[in-house]
Amino acid sequence: MSVRRPRDLNRSASTVAMATADGQPPAAPRLFNDDMGDSASKAALAKLNTAVAELRALTVRPLLQRAIAAIGAEDHKTAADLALKVLQRDERNGYGWYILAIAREKAGDFKGSISCYESALALLPNHGDIANDLGRLAFRLGLKEEAAKFFAHYRAAHPDCAQGANNLACALRDLHDYEGAIGVLRPAIQAHPESSPLWNTLGTILSEQGQSANAMIFFEEALRCEPSFAKARYNLANAKLDIGDLEGALADCEAAMKIASTPADLTMMRLARSTMLLCAGRVGEGWDDYEARIDPNFADVTHFMIDRPRWTPGADLAGKSMLLMGEQGLGDEVAFANVIPDILEALGPEGKLTIAVEPRLIPLFQRAFPTAEIGAHATYKVDAHTIRGAPFVDQAKIDLWTPIASLLRHFRRSPEAFPNRPRYMIADPVQVDHWRGQIASLPGLKVGLLWKSLKLDGSRLRQFSPFEQWRPVLETKGVSFVNLQYGDCAAELAQAKAELGIDIHQPQGIDLKQDLDGVAALSCAMDLIIGPANATSSIAAACGAPLWMISAPGAWPRMGTDRYPWYPQVRAFIPGGFHQWGQLMPQVAEALAGLT
């Protein structure tokens, strides 16, 4: 059964599935968890029941009503079966497609759900709620442009609906169209001054722009309208964290947890609390809460395809065969490897360690841990679910396994528990000599330069200094800068040449994104590296390269200190607040000049 779908509003469901395939869950997300409505809420189902009751198709009406009741009872399989019976009798029944879409969405079949929503919208073009539901699902899958189109379609049909304005503003915000988002919210707030979601969303827009103090005003207004609005209380906690009020942030986050409306909300808030605890130096408690990232209730959970007993803190490891699963991003996998020497010691000479990592990291891990078996993990995206396995592993030979960050709960419960090792990764010495030879002719101090991450969206933007702010550093005399920045940075290199007359040396014969073993060696050939926390700086620091980290305010990996306990040789430069790079970068330049 199939129907034509309106091409101007959406792409096909297969395209939706492909578009989400490369996404990775964040290490510690700061989700605003916007109130976008729910297709299966009591109010939505009551409205749907009313519409079905007016149908003239008497033969299928009872089936549709029973299906709606099944959704209300959270019996999504029965609801889907009943909707399919309706469609077997009449494949052009729009309400049959709509109910099937809701049932499949609630069952976690997002690809199938989108296809059904599209069919329902084509058959019921005047039923604006369908466009809103499609927008919500697209938003959840990270398809923000698609979501904005659907929300705009819904708002056109319901111009006075506060939720419609809120949803469209959220999508525009995540597309970084802050002016457009505020333009949508302003008249909506004037028409609905007591709508707490509108005030909350306005606060998130300011928060993403680094205006945390101003954002707090709007979160507090949302709470004045609705004191039990857990999401606004949670957002207020994050805003307080941004301005350095750790005690207030923890108090508000815990207050939000007490009134969270769903297990998913509670789990996400617990994960946020973990970063607050880490920032406060309550490291052991922070790692305990960090387990929320692998709680099945967490919306962005990674499901590990390992059918063996999972390690628990305090378990005897002597003589055991253990599998460590790399997780999060590249920089996280490298940072969490700080604990591997402890595991090798606990396993002892009779034990065996197997480590699954991102394929590009295999050579680096093999050199650092030669007694361990190193292989590549494989990650799949099934609808919105992330699934990771270790295909090279014979699981029958594994006694215990764990996601690697979980080990920190036992081995790194305080900043002092991090060992003062000069390095725990090893760059290829032959390649280090090669790169030293290539840059030997450059005059003065050889300084590797980084300035951004490839993932720069939403609130992450404020954690990295704009390239323009690097001028004082780049103008330092007696320094030759070497580009270590992966990704497309041609515009910045050209800007440095055109505006400052500075040639940032581009190393030849290396792919800075793919050849991570080469990146480790190149980093160790530098006299110094300066840059923010990203994959390259993590690799360089783990290999013992001299590094100045341009940190972000309240960065949780510092764990309440003014340094990075993971990397004893790293010096941290910390701005007084978000967007205060103009004050920080001259300090970096002055320190650099002192080395020449």
N, C-alpha and C positions, 0 to 999 in steps of 0.2 A: 504494500500500500504506500502510495506517495502522493504528495500534492505539490503544486508550485509554490515557491516561497518568494517573497518580495526582495529582489536583488538590491534595491537602493537602501535597505535598512540593515542588511547583515550579509556575512559570508556564510558558506556552507558549514555544516557541523564538522566535516572532516578537516576543513581549514582551521576551525577553532581548536581542534585537538592537536594539530601540528604546531600551532602557534604557541602552545604552552609546553612543548616538549623540551625546550632548552632551559626552562626556568629552574632555579635552585632556591630552596628555602633559606631564609636568612638565619644567621647564627643565633641572634637574639633579637627578634623583631619588636619594633615599637609600633604596634598596630593601633589605629584609632578605633577600629571596630565599629564603623558607622552604622547607625540605625536605619537600615534601608528597607525595612518591612520584611514580611515573610508570607510567601504564597500559601502556607499551610496554617497561618494564624487563625484563631477563632473568628475574627472579624472577616478575614478574607474568605474563609470557607462558608460563612453565613451569607456573604454577598454572592458567592458562587451558587449556593443552594437556591437562593432567590431567583437567580437567572435561569437555572435549570428548571425550576418549578413552572416557569412561564413557557417552556418549550411545548410545541404542539406534537412533537414526536413521542407519543405516549408509550410506544413499545420499548424505548431505550431510557425513558426518564427514570424508572425505578433503579435500573442498573447504575446510572450516573449518580443518583442520590445515595445508593449503597456505597459506591466508590468514594464519594465525598466523606461519608461517615467513617469509612475505613482509614482515610487519611487522617481524620480527626483523632482516631484511635491509634495512630502511628503504625497501622498495619499496611505498610506500603506495598507489599507483595499482593495482598488481596485487592487493594485499590487498582494496581496495575492490571491485574487479571480481569477485573470487571470493566476497566476502560477498554481493554483489548476486545472484550466481547461486544462492546458497543461499536467499535471500529470494524469488527467483522461483519456487523449488520449494515453499517453505514460508514464507509471510510472517509466521508467528508463531514463527519460530525465534529465540529470545532471544539465542543466541550469535551468530547472523548479524548481528543489530542491534548487538550489543556490539562485534564485530570491525569492523563498518562505522563505528561511532562512533570507535573508536581510530584507524582509518585516516584518517578525515576530520579528526580533531583534529590528527594529525601532519602532514597536508597543509595545515593552516591554515584549514580550513573550520569555524570554531567554531560558527556558527549551525546548520549541518547536523549537526555532531557532537552538539550538545546534544539535538537532536530524536531522534537515533538512541540516545543514552544513555537518554533518557526512555522510548523504546519498549522498550529492553532491560530497564530496571528494572521496567516494568509486567509484562513477561513472565517475569522472573526476580526476583521480589520478595525472595527469600531470598539472593540473590547480593549481599552487602553491598559488594563491591568496586565495583560499578557506582555506588552512591550516593557512594562516596568519589571516584570519577572525576568524577562530575557536580559534586561540591563543588569539586574542584580547578579545573574549567573555569569554574564560576561565580565562584570567587575570582579567577581570572585576568582575567575580564571585569569585575571590580569590583563584582559582585553579592554583597556580603558577607552580607547577610541570607539570601539563597538558599543560599549556601555553608554557612552555619552550620546550616541545616535539614538539608542533605544529610549534612554531617559528623556531626550528632547522630544521624541515622538509621543511619549506618555504625557509630558508636560503640555504639549500643544493641545492634547485632548482634555487635560485637567489643569488649566492655568492657575486655578486657585488652590491647588492641593499643596500643602506644606511639604509632605513627603516627596512629592515629585520634584519640587525645587531643591530639596535637600539632596536627593540622589544625584541630580544633574550637577549640583555644585561639587559633590564629592568626586565625581568623575573628572570634572574640569580641573579640580585641585590636583588630582593625581597626574593629569596631563601638564601640570605646571602652568596652567592658565589661571593664575591667581586672580587677576583682574576680572576675568570672565566669571569665575566662581563667586566672587564678591558681588558682581553685578546681578547674578541670579538671586543671591541671598538677601540683598538689601531690601527689595520690594516685598519679598516673602516675609521677612521679619517685621516689616511695617504692617503687613496684613495679619500676621500671626505672632504678636509680640510675646506670647506665652508658650511658644513652641520650643521646648528644650533642645530637640535635635538640631534646629537651625542655629541656635547660639553655639552649640557644641561644635558643629561643623565650621562655623566662622572661627572659632578658637583654633581648630586644627590647621586652618589655612595660615593663620599668623604664626603658629608654632612651627610649621614647616619652613617658614621664611626666617626662622631664628628669633622671632619676636615673642619669646616665651612669657615675659612679664605682661605684655598686652594680652596675650592669649589667655592668661589666667583670668582676666576680667570677664571674658566671655564664657569660660568654663564655669566660673562662679555664678554667672547669670543663668546658665542652663540648670545649675543645681538649685538656684532660687526658685525657678519654675517647677522643677521636679527634684526634690531632695533625694529621692531614691534612684536617681539616674546613675547607674554604676559606671557606664562608659564615660560620662563627663567627669566623675570622681577620679577615674583611672587616668584620663587625659590631664586632669589637674595635677595628679601625682607626677606625671612625666614632665610637665612644665616646671614644677618645683625642682625636679632633678636637674633640669637644664640650667637653672639659675643657682645651683649649688645648695639648695635647701634639702639635704638628704633626709633629715629627720622628718620634715613635712611630707616629702615624697613617699617615704615608707608608710607614714601614718595614713595618707590618703589612699595609697595602693591597697593597704590591708583593709581599709574601710570599704573600698570598692569590691574587694574579694568577698566580703561578708554579704553583699547584696547582689552579686553577679547572678544574672538570670539564667545562664546556661552553663553546662560543664565546659564547653569550648571557651566561653568568656573567662571562666575561673582559671582554666589552665593557662590561657594567654597572659592573664594578670600575674599568675605565679611566675611565669617565665620573665615577665618584666621586673617583678620583685627581685629575681635572682641578680639582675644587673645592678639594681639599687643596692643590694646587700654587698655585692662585690665592690662597688664604688665606695661604700662606707667602710671597707676593710673587714667586713664580717664574711670572710672568704669561705669558710666551711659551710655556713648556712647558705651562702650564695650558690655554691656548687650543688647543695642538696636541692634547692629550688630549680636549678638548671636542668634537672631531670624532666621537667615539664616539657622540654623540647621533644621528647620521645613518648610522651603520653598520647595514647590514641585519640584523646579528646582535643588535642591541639590541632588547629586547622591545617598547619603546614608541616605536620609530622612526617618524618621519613620512616617508612616501614622497611625493616631489615629482613631479608629473606634468609635467615639463619635459624635452623631447627636444631639448636643445641642449648644446653643449660647456660643461662646468662650469669656472668660473674657478679658477685655481690661484695661490697666492702668488707674486708677482713677475711675473705676466703683464703684458704691455704693454697698457694700456687706452686709450691715446690714440686718439681718433676712433672708438672701438668703440661698439656698441649693447649695453647691459648691463641685465640683469633682476635685481633684488634681491627675494628672497622673504622676507617677514616670517615670523617663527617664534616658537614658545613662546607665552607669554601676552601680554596687552596691555602690561604694564609692561616686559617684555623687548623687545618690538618698538620701544617708545619709547627704551629705553636703548641698544639696538644701533644706533639711528639716529644716535648720536653720531659714527659714522664716515662718514656720507653726505657731508658737505662734502669730505672727503678724496677720495671716489670722484668727485665732480663735478669736482674739480680735476684728477684723473688722467685723466678722460675728455676734458677740454678742450672748447673751443668746438665742435669738429666731432663730439663724441661725443653719445650719447643715453642717458639713464638712465630706466628704467622700474622702478617700485616697487609691489609687491603687498602690501597691508596689510589688517588687520582693517577691515571697512567703516566702523566708527565713527571710525576714525582718519584717514579720507581728507581731510576739510577741513583738519585740522591739518597733515598732510604736504604738501598742496597749497600752503598758505600758506608753509611753511618752505622748500620746494624747488620754486619756481614753474617752473623749466626742465625738471623731470622730469615724466613721465607717471605719474599715481598712479591705481591702481585697486584693487579688492577681490580678495583671494584667496578661494578657496572650499575648504572642508574637509569631507571626507566620512569617515564611519566605516563600514567594511566588515568585519563581524565585529569582531575586535579590532584591525584595522589602520587607522591614520590615513593618509589620502591628501589631499594639498593640491595645488591647481592655481591657475592665473591665467587664468580664462576670457576676460578682456578683451584678452589679449595675442595678437598675431599672432607666433607663435614663429618663423616663417620670417625675421622681421626682427631677430631677436636673435642677436648674436654669442656672448655669454657670459652665464651666469647663476650665481647662488650663493645659498644660504641666507645671510641677512644676517650672522649671528653669525660665519660663517667668515671674514669680512673682518678680524676682530680679530686673527687669527693674523699678519697682515702689518702692519696699521696701529696696533696697540695692544699691543705686546709688553712693555710695562713701564708702571707707573703714570705715569711721566714722559712717556710718549708721548701721554697724553690732553691735548688742548689746553686752555689756560686761557680758554675762551670763556665769556662771561657767559650765553650761551644758544645753542641750535641749533634750537629750535622757537620759533614766534611765535604768541602769543595774538592774537585779533581785537581791535584797539584800540577799536573801537566797542563791542564787548561788555564790554571791561574798564571803559570809562567808565560803561556802564549799571550794572554791578555796584557800582562805587564809589559811584554815586548811591544805589543801593538800601540800602547799608549805612552811608551817611554819618551817619545819625542815631544809630547805635549808639555808646554812650559808650566812651571810652578806646581802647586798642589793639585792632584787629580781627584776631583770630587764627582761622584756619581749623583745624578739628579733624578728625583721622582716628584710628582705633584698631584696625582689623581688616581682614582680607581676606575675600572671599567663600569662598575655598577654605581652610577651617580644619579639616583632618582629620589624624589621625596626628601625626607629629612637627612639623607646621607649627603646631599649637596652641601649642607652647612658645615660638614666635618672636614672639608678640604678647602684650602686657600685657593682662590682664583689665581691663575697664572700671572695676572698683572701685578699681584701683590709680591711676587718674587723679585721684583726689580732691585731692591737693596742688596739682596743676596747675589744676584747675577752680576751686579756692578762691582763686586769685591775684587780688588787688584790681587794679582799673583795667584790666580786660580784658573785652572782649565776644567770646564764642566763636561762630563760625559753623560750622554742620555741613557738612562736605565728604564725609562718610562715605556711600558708595553702599550699596545693598542695604537690607534691613530693619533699621533701627536704632531703631524706635519705643520699644522697651523701654529702651534706654540713655538716650534723651532724657527719657523719663518718670522714670527713676531719678535723673538729675541734678536734675530739678525737685523730686521728692519728698524726696530725702535731703539735697540740698545747697542747695535753693532757687535753683538756677541755671538760667536759660533759655538753652539753646543755640539760637541763631537758626537757623531753617530757611529758607534762601533760596527765594523763590517764583518759579515759572515755569521750573524747570529739572529735568530728570531726571538725577540725578547718576550714573546707571549708563549711560545711553544717549547723552546729549548731551556727548560728550567735548570737543568744541570749546568748548561753554559752560563746562565744568569748567575748561578751561585759562584762559579769561578770568576766571572767578570766582576762581581761585587767584591770578592776577596782581593782583587787586584787593585782596588781603589785605595787611596789614602783616607778617604772619608766618603760616606754616603749621607745625603740629606733628603728627607722626604716623609710623607705621611705613612700611616699604617696601611699597607696593602700586601699583595702576595709577594712581590719582590722584596720589600723591606723585611718581611717575616723570614724569607729564605736567607737573605743576607745576614740578619741578626742571628739566626740559628747557627749559621756557619762561623760566627765570631767576627764578622766584618765590623769595623768601626762605623757607628751609625748615630746620627742625630735624628730622632723621631719628632716630626711636627705633629704633636698630639692634638686631640680635640678636647674641649672642656668635658670633664666627667667621663672620660674614656674608661670603661670598666676593666680592660686588661691591665691598667695600672693598679687596680685593687686597693684604692685608698692611699696610694703612695705617690711620690713625684717621680717615679721611675717605672721601668718595665721589669718586674721580677723575673720574667721568662728569660730575659737577655741582660745579664749583669753589665755588659760593656756599653749598653745603649744610654745615651743622654736624651732626656725628654724636654722639649720646649712646649710650654703649655700656655695658650692664650687665656686672658681673663674671662672671656665669654665668647659665645658664637659671633662670628663675623668681626672679631677684633684682630684680624690678621695685620692690619696696618700698624698696630702696636708691637706685635710679636716679631714680624719678619726683620725689622731693623735690629732687634736683639740677636737674631740668628746671624745676620750679616756682621755685626760687631764681634761676635764670638768667632766667626770664620776668619775675619781679618786678623784676629789675634794668633792664628795658626800660621799665617804666611810670613 
